[in-house]
Amino acid sequence: MKKIFAYFQFTIIMLFIWILLHGYIEFQMLMTGILVAASVTYFSYDVLLDKKGTHFKSIKLQTLVIYFLKLFIEIFKSAYIFSLNLFKKEFVPVVFKISLNHLDPVRVAIVANSITLTPGTISIEIVNQSIYVMVLARPRTPLEELERPIKEKFEKLLSSEKK
């Protein structure tokens, strides 16, 4: 019974996101949304759900709002800095590995997607709790300086909310 409720709950969340992304409700769109939400729930079984219920502990709404506000600010701030750096031509692509401690796979994926949304940075690959990131930086920039913004702005918020 717990498994069925977990499936239903996740499907409703996915349907709500579908409706928000479309911005209107119409019968055909709603039926397509139900089909897509059910499919996403079914295919995410190994990541989010198991026979006992859910692996993923939901994130509080307050934490999500703060996280998205920080992400929004970071996107615009990085876009401005990235534009300036294109003209200076003193930055080079740097690939580094950042280990995210105490985050489950879904939260690691959220951080990786946030990195990719930020201009001038790309998440290349996720391996366990680590993300390989490509960023434009000055040559010989210390690893700690590259990791700090990600750890302070994204990982810290999601890991403190988890407990």
GUTOR-439537 format. One record per atom (N, C-alpha, C): residue number from 1; residue in one letter; x negated, y negated, z. Coordinates in pm, 1 decimal. Layout:
<sites>
{NUM,"A",{X,Y,Z}}
...
</sites>
This chain:
<sites>
{1,"M",{-82.5,120.2,0.0}}
{1,"M",{0.0,0.0,0.0}}
{1,"M",{-86.8,-126.5,0.0}}
{2,"K",{-197.6,-122.5,78.0}}
{2,"K",{-288.8,-236.4,85.0}}
{2,"K",{-350.6,-264.2,-52.2}}
{3,"K",{-381.3,-157.1,-125.4}}
{3,"K",{-439.7,-169.7,-258.6}}
{3,"K",{-341.7,-237.1,-354.8}}
{4,"I",{-215.7,-196.6,-350.8}}
{4,"I",{-114.9,-256.0,-438.9}}
{4,"I",{-96.9,-403.5,-406.4}}
{5,"F",{-93.8,-437.2,-277.5}}
{5,"F",{-80.6,-577.9,-237.5}}
{5,"F",{-201.9,-658.8,-284.4}}
{6,"A",{-321.8,-600.5,-273.1}}
{6,"A",{-442.4,-671.1,-317.9}}
{6,"A",{-438.0,-696.4,-468.8}}
{7,"Y",{-393.9,-596.8,-545.8}}
{7,"Y",{-378.7,-614.1,-690.6}}
{7,"Y",{-278.0,-724.9,-721.4}}
{8,"F",{-163.0,-718.0,-655.4}}
{8,"F",{-57.3,-816.1,-678.8}}
{8,"F",{-103.9,-956.8,-642.3}}
{9,"Q",{-169.0,-970.3,-528.2}}
{9,"Q",{-217.7,-1100.8,-482.4}}
{9,"Q",{-318.3,-1159.5,-581.9}}
{10,"F",{-411.4,-1079.3,-627.0}}
{10,"F",{-511.9,-1127.5,-721.7}}
{10,"F",{-448.0,-1161.4,-856.3}}
{11,"T",{-351.2,-1081.4,-901.0}}
{11,"T",{-281.8,-1109.4,-1026.9}}
{11,"T",{-207.2,-1242.3,-1019.2}}
{12,"I",{-143.6,-1270.4,-907.6}}
{12,"I",{-71.6,-1397.1,-889.9}}
{12,"I",{-169.6,-1514.9,-893.7}}
{13,"I",{-285.1,-1500.3,-831.1}}
{13,"I",{-386.3,-1606.4,-833.5}}
{13,"I",{-433.5,-1631.4,-977.1}}
{14,"M",{-460.9,-1524.1,-1051.2}}
{14,"M",{-504.3,-1538.1,-1190.6}}
{14,"M",{-394.5,-1602.7,-1276.2}}
{15,"L",{-267.5,-1565.9,-1251.7}}
{15,"L",{-156.5,-1626.1,-1325.2}}
{15,"L",{-145.2,-1775.2,-1293.8}}
{16,"F",{-163.7,-1812.4,-1168.2}}
{16,"F",{-159.9,-1953.2,-1128.7}}
{16,"F",{-269.9,-2032.7,-1200.8}}
{17,"I",{-389.8,-1976.7,-1207.4}}
{17,"I",{-500.3,-2041.8,-1279.1}}
{17,"I",{-465.9,-2054.7,-1427.3}}
{18,"W",{-405.8,-1951.7,-1484.9}}
{18,"W",{-364.0,-1953.8,-1625.7}}
{18,"W",{-267.7,-2069.9,-1650.7}}
{19,"I",{-169.4,-2085.2,-1563.9}}
{19,"I",{-70.3,-2191.9,-1578.6}}
{19,"I",{-136.7,-2328.2,-1563.2}}
{20,"L",{-227.1,-2341.2,-1465.3}}
{20,"L",{-297.5,-2468.7,-1446.5}}
{20,"L",{-379.3,-2506.5,-1570.1}}
{21,"L",{-444.4,-2408.9,-1630.4}}
{21,"L",{-525.9,-2437.3,-1748.2}}
{21,"L",{-441.1,-2477.2,-1868.6}}
{22,"H",{-320.1,-2423.9,-1878.7}}
{22,"H",{-234.2,-2459.2,-1991.8}}
{22,"H",{-157.2,-2588.7,-1969.0}}
{23,"G",{-122.8,-2617.8,-1845.9}}
{23,"G",{-57.1,-2744.0,-1814.3}}
{23,"G",{92.0,-2747.9,-1843.3}}
{24,"Y",{149.2,-2640.1,-1888.8}}
{24,"Y",{293.6,-2635.4,-1914.4}}
{24,"Y",{341.1,-2491.5,-1896.2}}
{25,"I",{471.9,-2475.6,-1877.6}}
{25,"I",{528.6,-2342.0,-1862.6}}
{25,"I",{631.4,-2320.6,-1973.7}}
{26,"E",{611.5,-2214.5,-2045.0}}
{26,"E",{698.3,-2174.8,-2155.5}}
{26,"E",{702.5,-2022.4,-2150.4}}
{27,"F",{811.8,-1962.7,-2193.9}}
{27,"F",{828.9,-1818.5,-2180.5}}
{27,"F",{714.3,-1738.3,-2242.4}}
{28,"Q",{677.9,-1768.6,-2366.3}}
{28,"Q",{571.3,-1694.0,-2434.9}}
{28,"Q",{437.4,-1711.7,-2363.0}}
{29,"M",{406.8,-1833.4,-2319.7}}
{29,"M",{281.8,-1859.7,-2248.4}}
{29,"M",{280.4,-1785.5,-2114.8}}
{30,"L",{395.3,-1782.7,-2046.2}}
{30,"L",{404.3,-1715.1,-1917.2}}
{30,"L",{384.9,-1563.8,-1933.2}}
{31,"M",{446.8,-1504.5,-2035.3}}
{31,"M",{431.7,-1360.6,-2059.5}}
{31,"M",{286.5,-1326.0,-2096.1}}
{32,"T",{225.9,-1409.4,-2178.3}}
{32,"T",{84.9,-1389.2,-2212.9}}
{32,"T",{-0.5,-1402.4,-2087.5}}
{33,"G",{29.9,-1498.9,-2003.9}}
{33,"G",{-43.6,-1518.7,-1878.8}}
{33,"G",{-32.9,-1399.6,-1785.6}}
{34,"I",{86.3,-1342.6,-1775.9}}
{34,"I",{104.4,-1223.6,-1691.8}}
{34,"I",{19.6,-1108.7,-1745.3}}
{35,"L",{20.9,-1089.8,-1876.3}}
{35,"L",{-59.1,-983.4,-1939.2}}
{35,"L",{-208.7,-1006.3,-1915.2}}
{36,"V",{-255.3,-1129.0,-1935.1}}
{36,"V",{-396.8,-1161.0,-1914.6}}
{36,"V",{-434.6,-1146.0,-1767.2}}
{37,"A",{-351.1,-1195.9,-1677.0}}
{37,"A",{-379.8,-1186.5,-1533.5}}
{37,"A",{-386.5,-1040.5,-1488.3}}
{38,"A",{-292.6,-959.3,-1535.9}}
{38,"A",{-294.2,-816.7,-1500.9}}
{38,"A",{-417.5,-747.9,-1558.1}}
{39,"S",{-456.0,-783.8,-1680.4}}
{39,"S",{-575.7,-725.2,-1741.7}}
{39,"S",{-701.8,-763.5,-1665.2}}
{40,"V",{-714.1,-890.3,-1629.3}}
{40,"V",{-830.6,-935.2,-1552.7}}
{40,"V",{-836.9,-861.2,-1419.5}}
{41,"T",{-722.7,-846.3,-1354.3}}
{41,"T",{-718.6,-773.5,-1226.6}}
{41,"T",{-761.7,-628.9,-1246.1}}
{42,"Y",{-710.2,-563.8,-1349.1}}
{42,"Y",{-743.4,-424.2,-1375.5}}
{42,"Y",{-892.4,-405.9,-1405.0}}
{43,"F",{-947.0,-491.0,-1492.2}}
{43,"F",{-1086.2,-474.3,-1534.1}}
{43,"F",{-1186.2,-523.9,-1429.8}}
{44,"S",{-1141.5,-600.5,-1332.0}}
{44,"S",{-1232.5,-646.1,-1226.6}}
{44,"S",{-1229.0,-552.5,-1106.3}}
{45,"Y",{-1173.0,-435.6,-1121.9}}
{45,"Y",{-1157.9,-338.7,-1013.1}}
{45,"Y",{-1287.9,-313.5,-937.4}}
{46,"D",{-1396.2,-284.4,-1009.8}}
{46,"D",{-1523.2,-251.3,-944.2}}
{46,"D",{-1588.3,-370.9,-875.9}}
{47,"V",{-1557.5,-490.7,-920.7}}
{47,"V",{-1619.1,-610.2,-863.0}}
{47,"V",{-1541.5,-658.6,-741.5}}
{48,"L",{-1410.8,-665.1,-753.8}}
{48,"L",{-1330.6,-727.2,-649.4}}
{48,"L",{-1250.7,-629.8,-563.0}}
{49,"L",{-1209.1,-517.7,-619.3}}
{49,"L",{-1119.2,-428.4,-547.7}}
{49,"L",{-1176.1,-287.2,-540.6}}
{50,"D",{-1139.8,-217.9,-434.1}}
{50,"D",{-1171.4,-76.7,-424.9}}
{50,"D",{-1048.0,-3.7,-371.1}}
{51,"K",{-1059.8,123.6,-339.0}}
{51,"K",{-944.3,201.5,-294.2}}
{51,"K",{-890.3,154.5,-159.5}}
{52,"K",{-972.5,88.1,-80.0}}
{52,"K",{-931.1,41.5,52.5}}
{52,"K",{-872.7,-99.5,49.9}}
{53,"G",{-893.5,-173.8,-55.8}}
{53,"G",{-845.9,-311.4,-59.1}}
{53,"G",{-938.4,-396.9,-140.8}}
{54,"T",{-989.4,-503.9,-81.3}}
{54,"T",{-1074.0,-596.4,-157.3}}
{54,"T",{-1215.0,-601.2,-100.7}}
{55,"H",{-1310.8,-620.5,-189.4}}
{55,"H",{-1448.2,-648.3,-150.7}}
{55,"H",{-1464.0,-797.1,-124.5}}
{56,"F",{-1400.7,-874.6,-208.1}}
{56,"F",{-1418.1,-1018.9,-207.1}}
{56,"F",{-1330.7,-1082.2,-100.4}}
{57,"K",{-1392.3,-1153.6,-9.5}}
{57,"K",{-1318.6,-1229.5,90.2}}
{57,"K",{-1290.8,-1366.1,30.2}}
{58,"S",{-1165.6,-1405.3,31.0}}
{58,"S",{-1128.3,-1529.9,-35.1}}
{58,"S",{-1199.4,-1649.5,28.4}}
{59,"I",{-1207.1,-1754.9,-48.1}}
{59,"I",{-1272.2,-1877.9,-4.2}}
{59,"I",{-1163.0,-1974.4,38.4}}
{60,"K",{-1182.7,-2039.7,150.6}}
{60,"K",{-1082.7,-2134.6,200.2}}
{60,"K",{-1062.2,-2247.1,99.6}}
{61,"L",{-938.2,-2295.4,92.8}}
{61,"L",{-904.1,-2402.2,0.1}}
{61,"L",{-988.3,-2526.9,26.6}}
{62,"Q",{-1008.9,-2560.4,153.0}}
{62,"Q",{-1090.0,-2677.6,188.7}}
{62,"Q",{-1232.5,-2663.4,134.2}}
{63,"T",{-1290.0,-2545.5,146.4}}
{63,"T",{-1424.9,-2520.7,95.7}}
{63,"T",{-1428.6,-2531.7,-56.2}}
{64,"L",{-1326.8,-2478.7,-123.7}}
{64,"L",{-1321.3,-2488.1,-269.6}}
{64,"L",{-1311.4,-2633.3,-316.1}}
{65,"V",{-1229.4,-2712.4,-248.1}}
{65,"V",{-1214.9,-2853.1,-285.8}}
{65,"V",{-1348.4,-2925.4,-269.4}}
{66,"I",{-1415.1,-2905.5,-156.3}}
{66,"I",{-1545.7,-2968.2,-132.2}}
{66,"I",{-1646.3,-2919.4,-235.8}}
{67,"Y",{-1645.4,-2788.2,-264.4}}
{67,"Y",{-1739.2,-2730.9,-360.8}}
{67,"Y",{-1719.7,-2793.4,-498.8}}
{68,"F",{-1594.7,-2803.0,-544.2}}
{68,"F",{-1568.6,-2858.9,-677.3}}
{68,"F",{-1599.5,-3008.0,-684.1}}
{69,"L",{-1578.0,-3079.8,-575.7}}
{69,"L",{-1616.1,-3221.7,-572.8}}
{69,"L",{-1768.1,-3236.3,-585.7}}
{70,"K",{-1840.7,-3154.3,-510.6}}
{70,"K",{-1987.1,-3157.4,-521.2}}
{70,"K",{-2032.2,-3118.8,-661.8}}
{71,"L",{-1969.3,-3017.0,-718.9}}
{71,"L",{-2004.1,-2973.6,-853.7}}
{71,"L",{-1976.3,-3084.7,-954.9}}
{72,"F",{-1862.0,-3149.5,-943.2}}
{72,"F",{-1825.2,-3258.9,-1032.4}}
{72,"F",{-1927.7,-3371.6,-1025.3}}
{73,"I",{-1966.6,-3409.4,-904.0}}
{73,"I",{-2067.7,-3514.4,-884.7}}
{73,"I",{-2200.7,-3471.0,-945.1}}
{74,"E",{-2240.2,-3346.3,-920.9}}
{74,"E",{-2366.5,-3295.5,-974.3}}
{74,"E",{-2367.8,-3292.5,-1127.0}}
{75,"I",{-2255.3,-3258.3,-1187.0}}
{75,"I",{-2247.3,-3254.1,-1333.5}}
{75,"I",{-2272.4,-3392.7,-1391.0}}
{76,"F",{-2206.1,-3493.2,-1336.7}}
{76,"F",{-2222.7,-3628.4,-1389.6}}
{76,"F",{-2360.4,-3686.5,-1358.0}}
{77,"K",{-2408.7,-3660.2,-1237.8}}
{77,"K",{-2541.8,-3708.2,-1200.9}}
{77,"K",{-2648.0,-3643.3,-1289.9}}
{78,"S",{-2636.9,-3512.5,-1311.9}}
{78,"S",{-2733.2,-3440.9,-1395.2}}
{78,"S",{-2723.8,-3483.3,-1541.0}}
{79,"A",{-2603.8,-3513.2,-1588.5}}
{79,"A",{-2588.4,-3558.7,-1726.8}}
{79,"A",{-2663.4,-3689.8,-1747.9}}
{80,"Y",{-2653.2,-3779.7,-1651.7}}
{80,"Y",{-2723.3,-3908.5,-1660.9}}
{80,"Y",{-2875.1,-3887.6,-1657.3}}
{81,"I",{-2922.1,-3809.5,-1561.8}}
{81,"I",{-3066.0,-3783.4,-1548.2}}
{81,"I",{-3118.6,-3708.4,-1670.7}}
{82,"F",{-3041.6,-3610.6,-1717.8}}
{82,"F",{-3080.9,-3533.0,-1835.6}}
{82,"F",{-3094.9,-3624.1,-1958.1}}
{83,"S",{-3000.6,-3716.7,-1974.9}}
{83,"S",{-3007.8,-3810.2,-2088.4}}
{83,"S",{-3132.9,-3896.3,-2081.9}}
{84,"L",{-3164.7,-3946.3,-1964.4}}
{84,"L",{-3286.7,-4026.5,-1948.5}}
{84,"L",{-3411.7,-3944.0,-1977.6}}
{85,"N",{-3412.6,-3819.7,-1930.8}}
{85,"N",{-3529.3,-3733.4,-1948.5}}
{85,"N",{-3552.9,-3695.1,-2094.6}}
{86,"L",{-3446.7,-3692.6,-2173.6}}
{86,"L",{-3464.0,-3662.7,-2315.8}}
{86,"L",{-3547.6,-3769.0,-2385.7}}
{87,"F",{-3532.4,-3892.8,-2343.8}}
{87,"F",{-3607.4,-4001.9,-2405.7}}
{87,"F",{-3751.2,-4008.7,-2354.7}}
{88,"K",{-3774.4,-3969.2,-2230.4}}
{88,"K",{-3909.6,-3973.9,-2173.5}}
{88,"K",{-3999.9,-3866.8,-2232.8}}
{89,"K",{-3943.9,-3753.4,-2265.8}}
{89,"K",{-4016.3,-3641.3,-2325.8}}
{89,"K",{-4133.9,-3593.4,-2240.4}}
{90,"E",{-4120.8,-3606.4,-2108.9}}
{90,"E",{-4226.9,-3556.0,-2021.6}}
{90,"E",{-4183.7,-3429.8,-1946.9}}
{91,"F",{-4065.9,-3380.0,-1978.7}}
{91,"F",{-4014.5,-3262.0,-1912.2}}
{91,"F",{-4022.6,-3141.7,-2005.2}}
{92,"V",{-4045.6,-3025.4,-1946.7}}
{92,"V",{-4055.5,-2900.8,-2023.1}}
{92,"V",{-3959.7,-2798.6,-1962.2}}
{93,"P",{-3916.1,-2700.7,-2041.3}}
{93,"P",{-3830.9,-2595.4,-1984.8}}
{93,"P",{-3911.9,-2508.0,-1888.4}}
{94,"V",{-3855.9,-2484.0,-1772.6}}
{94,"V",{-3919.5,-2401.0,-1670.4}}
{94,"V",{-3819.7,-2292.7,-1630.1}}
{95,"V",{-3864.4,-2168.2,-1625.4}}
{95,"V",{-3780.2,-2057.7,-1580.9}}
{95,"V",{-3829.4,-2013.5,-1443.9}}
{96,"F",{-3735.3,-2000.9,-1351.1}}
{96,"F",{-3770.2,-1953.9,-1217.1}}
{96,"F",{-3658.7,-1865.3,-1163.4}}
{97,"K",{-3692.2,-1789.4,-1060.0}}
{97,"K",{-3597.3,-1698.1,-996.5}}
{97,"K",{-3562.1,-1754.2,-859.7}}
{98,"I",{-3433.1,-1766.7,-831.8}}
{98,"I",{-3388.3,-1813.1,-701.2}}
{98,"I",{-3310.1,-1700.4,-635.3}}
{99,"S",{-3347.1,-1668.4,-513.1}}
{99,"S",{-3277.3,-1564.9,-437.0}}
{99,"S",{-3174.8,-1630.7,-346.8}}
{100,"L",{-3051.4,-1584.7,-357.7}}
{100,"L",{-2943.2,-1638.7,-276.5}}
{100,"L",{-2913.6,-1540.6,-164.1}}
{101,"N",{-2943.5,-1579.1,-43.3}}
{101,"N",{-2926.2,-1490.9,71.7}}
{101,"N",{-2782.8,-1494.4,121.6}}
{102,"H",{-2735.5,-1382.1,167.2}}
{102,"H",{-2607.4,-1371.1,236.4}}
{102,"H",{-2486.3,-1405.3,149.7}}
{103,"L",{-2495.7,-1389.7,18.9}}
{103,"L",{-2380.1,-1413.9,-66.7}}
{103,"L",{-2338.2,-1284.0,-134.3}}
{104,"D",{-2207.2,-1261.4,-142.1}}
{104,"D",{-2158.1,-1143.5,-213.2}}
{104,"D",{-2165.4,-1168.7,-364.2}}
{105,"P",{-2147.0,-1065.9,-446.7}}
{105,"P",{-2162.9,-1081.6,-591.9}}
{105,"P",{-2073.1,-1189.4,-654.0}}
{106,"V",{-1953.2,-1206.5,-602.6}}
{106,"V",{-1863.3,-1308.2,-659.3}}
{106,"V",{-1916.7,-1447.9,-631.3}}
{107,"R",{-1964.5,-1471.8,-510.5}}
{107,"R",{-2019.2,-1603.4,-476.2}}
{107,"R",{-2148.3,-1631.5,-554.6}}
{108,"V",{-2228.8,-1529.1,-577.7}}
{108,"V",{-2349.2,-1546.1,-659.9}}
{108,"V",{-2308.0,-1585.6,-802.0}}
{109,"A",{-2202.6,-1522.3,-854.4}}
{109,"A",{-2153.4,-1557.1,-988.6}}
{109,"A",{-2099.9,-1700.6,-992.2}}
{110,"I",{-2035.2,-1744.5,-885.2}}
{110,"I",{-1985.1,-1882.4,-878.4}}
{110,"I",{-2101.6,-1980.4,-884.3}}
{111,"V",{-2207.1,-1952.2,-807.8}}
{111,"V",{-2325.1,-2039.4,-809.0}}
{111,"V",{-2390.2,-2038.1,-947.4}}
{112,"A",{-2402.2,-1919.5,-1009.0}}
{112,"A",{-2463.2,-1910.2,-1142.5}}
{112,"A",{-2383.5,-1989.9,-1245.1}}
{113,"N",{-2252.4,-1983.1,-1239.2}}
{113,"N",{-2169.9,-2060.7,-1332.0}}
{113,"N",{-2181.9,-2210.2,-1304.0}}
{114,"S",{-2194.8,-2247.6,-1179.0}}
{114,"S",{-2213.1,-2388.7,-1143.9}}
{114,"S",{-2345.0,-2441.3,-1198.3}}
{115,"I",{-2447.7,-2358.0,-1193.8}}
{115,"I",{-2578.6,-2396.3,-1248.4}}
{115,"I",{-2565.6,-2421.4,-1398.7}}
{116,"T",{-2497.5,-2331.9,-1467.7}}
{116,"T",{-2482.6,-2345.7,-1612.3}}
{116,"T",{-2398.4,-2467.2,-1650.1}}
{117,"L",{-2300.6,-2502.5,-1568.7}}
{117,"L",{-2217.5,-2620.2,-1596.0}}
{117,"L",{-2294.2,-2751.1,-1579.0}}
{118,"T",{-2401.0,-2747.5,-1501.8}}
{118,"T",{-2479.0,-2868.1,-1476.4}}
{118,"T",{-2574.0,-2892.1,-1593.4}}
{119,"P",{-2566.8,-3009.5,-1657.7}}
{119,"P",{-2653.1,-3036.4,-1773.8}}
{119,"P",{-2802.4,-3021.6,-1741.5}}
{120,"G",{-2874.4,-2961.2,-1834.2}}
{120,"G",{-3018.3,-2943.5,-1817.9}}
{120,"G",{-3056.8,-2816.5,-1745.7}}
{121,"T",{-2957.7,-2736.5,-1703.8}}
{121,"T",{-2986.6,-2610.2,-1635.6}}
{121,"T",{-2903.6,-2498.7,-1697.8}}
{122,"I",{-2961.1,-2380.0,-1700.7}}
{122,"I",{-2891.7,-2263.1,-1754.9}}
{122,"I",{-2921.6,-2143.0,-1666.4}}
{123,"S",{-2818.8,-2067.9,-1632.2}}
{123,"S",{-2838.0,-1939.8,-1564.0}}
{123,"S",{-2863.6,-1835.7,-1671.8}}
{124,"I",{-2977.9,-1771.7,-1663.7}}
{124,"I",{-3015.8,-1674.3,-1766.9}}
{124,"I",{-2963.4,-1535.7,-1733.2}}
{125,"E",{-2985.0,-1493.3,-1608.0}}
{125,"E",{-2947.6,-1358.6,-1569.1}}
{125,"E",{-2928.0,-1352.2,-1418.4}}
{126,"I",{-2837.7,-1264.4,-1376.5}}
{126,"I",{-2817.6,-1237.9,-1233.8}}
{126,"I",{-2864.3,-1095.9,-1207.7}}
{127,"V",{-2955.1,-1080.7,-1110.7}}
{127,"V",{-3002.3,-949.7,-1069.3}}
{127,"V",{-2987.0,-943.0,-917.9}}
{128,"N",{-2894.5,-856.7,-872.2}}
{128,"N",{-2862.2,-844.4,-730.0}}
{128,"N",{-2823.5,-981.0,-673.3}}
{129,"Q",{-2896.9,-1031.8,-577.1}}
{129,"Q",{-2867.1,-1160.8,-514.8}}
{129,"Q",{-2951.5,-1273.1,-574.9}}
{130,"S",{-3014.4,-1248.8,-689.0}}
{130,"S",{-3104.6,-1347.6,-749.2}}
{130,"S",{-3053.6,-1393.7,-885.3}}
{131,"I",{-3083.1,-1520.1,-915.6}}
{131,"I",{-3045.0,-1577.7,-1044.6}}
{131,"I",{-3171.2,-1630.1,-1111.7}}
{132,"Y",{-3189.4,-1594.4,-1238.1}}
{132,"Y",{-3298.1,-1651.8,-1316.9}}
{132,"Y",{-3242.0,-1777.9,-1382.4}}
{133,"V",{-3309.8,-1889.1,-1358.9}}
{133,"V",{-3261.0,-2020.0,-1401.8}}
{133,"V",{-3363.7,-2085.7,-1492.6}}
{134,"M",{-3314.5,-2151.3,-1599.6}}
{134,"M",{-3400.7,-2234.7,-1682.7}}
{134,"M",{-3357.4,-2379.3,-1659.5}}
{135,"V",{-3455.4,-2464.1,-1632.0}}
{135,"V",{-3429.1,-2604.7,-1604.2}}
{135,"V",{-3536.5,-2689.5,-1670.5}}
{136,"L",{-3502.8,-2811.5,-1705.1}}
{136,"L",{-3603.7,-2905.1,-1753.5}}
{136,"L",{-3667.7,-2971.8,-1632.7}}
{137,"A",{-3799.5,-2961.4,-1623.6}}
{137,"A",{-3871.1,-3018.3,-1509.1}}
{137,"A",{-4009.2,-3063.5,-1553.9}}
{138,"R",{-4071.2,-3142.7,-1469.5}}
{138,"R",{-4209.4,-3182.9,-1496.9}}
{138,"R",{-4299.2,-3059.8,-1485.9}}
{139,"P",{-4403.5,-3054.6,-1567.1}}
{139,"P",{-4495.6,-2940.2,-1556.3}}
{139,"P",{-4553.4,-2929.9,-1414.3}}
{140,"R",{-4569.8,-2808.6,-1368.2}}
{140,"R",{-4626.2,-2777.6,-1236.2}}
{140,"R",{-4541.1,-2828.8,-1120.1}}
{141,"T",{-4410.1,-2837.4,-1139.0}}
{141,"T",{-4320.6,-2872.5,-1029.2}}
{141,"T",{-4314.2,-2754.2,-933.7}}
{142,"P",{-4329.1,-2776.7,-803.1}}
{142,"P",{-4324.6,-2665.8,-707.3}}
{142,"P",{-4188.4,-2594.8,-709.0}}
{143,"L",{-4191.4,-2465.1,-687.8}}
{143,"L",{-4071.1,-2383.5,-688.1}}
{143,"L",{-3969.4,-2432.9,-585.0}}
{144,"E",{-4016.4,-2472.8,-468.6}}
{144,"E",{-3927.0,-2520.2,-363.0}}
{144,"E",{-3846.6,-2642.1,-408.8}}
{145,"E",{-3909.5,-2727.4,-486.7}}
{145,"E",{-3842.3,-2847.6,-536.7}}
{145,"E",{-3735.3,-2812.1,-639.7}}
{146,"L",{-3756.4,-2705.2,-714.6}}
{146,"L",{-3657.8,-2660.5,-812.5}}
{146,"L",{-3540.4,-2589.8,-744.6}}
{147,"E",{-3568.8,-2515.1,-639.1}}
{147,"E",{-3465.7,-2439.3,-567.9}}
{147,"E",{-3379.5,-2526.4,-477.3}}
{148,"R",{-3437.7,-2629.4,-419.2}}
{148,"R",{-3371.2,-2708.8,-315.9}}
{148,"R",{-3231.4,-2757.8,-354.3}}
{149,"P",{-3212.7,-2819.9,-472.3}}
{149,"P",{-3077.5,-2868.7,-503.9}}
{149,"P",{-2973.2,-2757.4,-509.8}}
{150,"I",{-3010.7,-2641.9,-559.8}}
{150,"I",{-2916.6,-2530.3,-570.8}}
{150,"I",{-2882.2,-2477.4,-432.6}}
{151,"K",{-2982.6,-2457.9,-349.9}}
{151,"K",{-2959.3,-2405.6,-215.4}}
{151,"K",{-2880.4,-2503.5,-129.3}}
{152,"E",{-2913.4,-2631.4,-137.3}}
{152,"E",{-2846.9,-2730.2,-52.1}}
{152,"E",{-2704.1,-2759.7,-96.1}}
{153,"K",{-2680.8,-2765.0,-224.7}}
{153,"K",{-2549.4,-2808.4,-272.5}}
{153,"K",{-2452.6,-2693.7,-296.6}}
{154,"F",{-2500.7,-2578.7,-339.9}}
{154,"F",{-2410.2,-2471.0,-376.0}}
{154,"F",{-2413.9,-2354.2,-277.5}}
{155,"E",{-2531.9,-2298.6,-254.4}}
{155,"E",{-2540.8,-2180.1,-168.6}}
{155,"E",{-2501.5,-2211.4,-25.2}}
{156,"K",{-2547.9,-2321.5,27.4}}
{156,"K",{-2524.0,-2356.4,168.4}}
{156,"K",{-2374.5,-2362.7,198.9}}
{157,"L",{-2297.3,-2424.4,112.3}}
{157,"L",{-2153.5,-2438.2,134.7}}
{157,"L",{-2083.2,-2303.5,129.7}}
{158,"L",{-2115.7,-2219.1,32.3}}
{158,"L",{-2049.9,-2090.0,19.6}}
{158,"L",{-2093.1,-1991.8,127.9}}
{159,"S",{-2217.1,-1997.3,172.4}}
{159,"S",{-2263.0,-1902.8,274.9}}
{159,"S",{-2212.4,-1942.4,413.4}}
{160,"S",{-2198.0,-2071.2,441.1}}
{160,"S",{-2150.1,-2113.3,573.7}}
{160,"S",{-2001.3,-2083.7,588.0}}
{161,"E",{-1927.1,-2079.0,477.9}}
{161,"E",{-1784.3,-2054.8,480.5}}
{161,"E",{-1753.4,-1907.4,494.6}}
{162,"K",{-1845.4,-1823.2,457.2}}
{162,"K",{-1822.9,-1679.6,448.3}}
{162,"K",{-1793.3,-1614.9,583.0}}
{163,"K",{-1858.1,-1657.2,685.8}}
{163,"K",{-1847.7,-1588.6,816.6}}
{163,"K",{-1718.0,-1616.0,885.3}}
</sites>
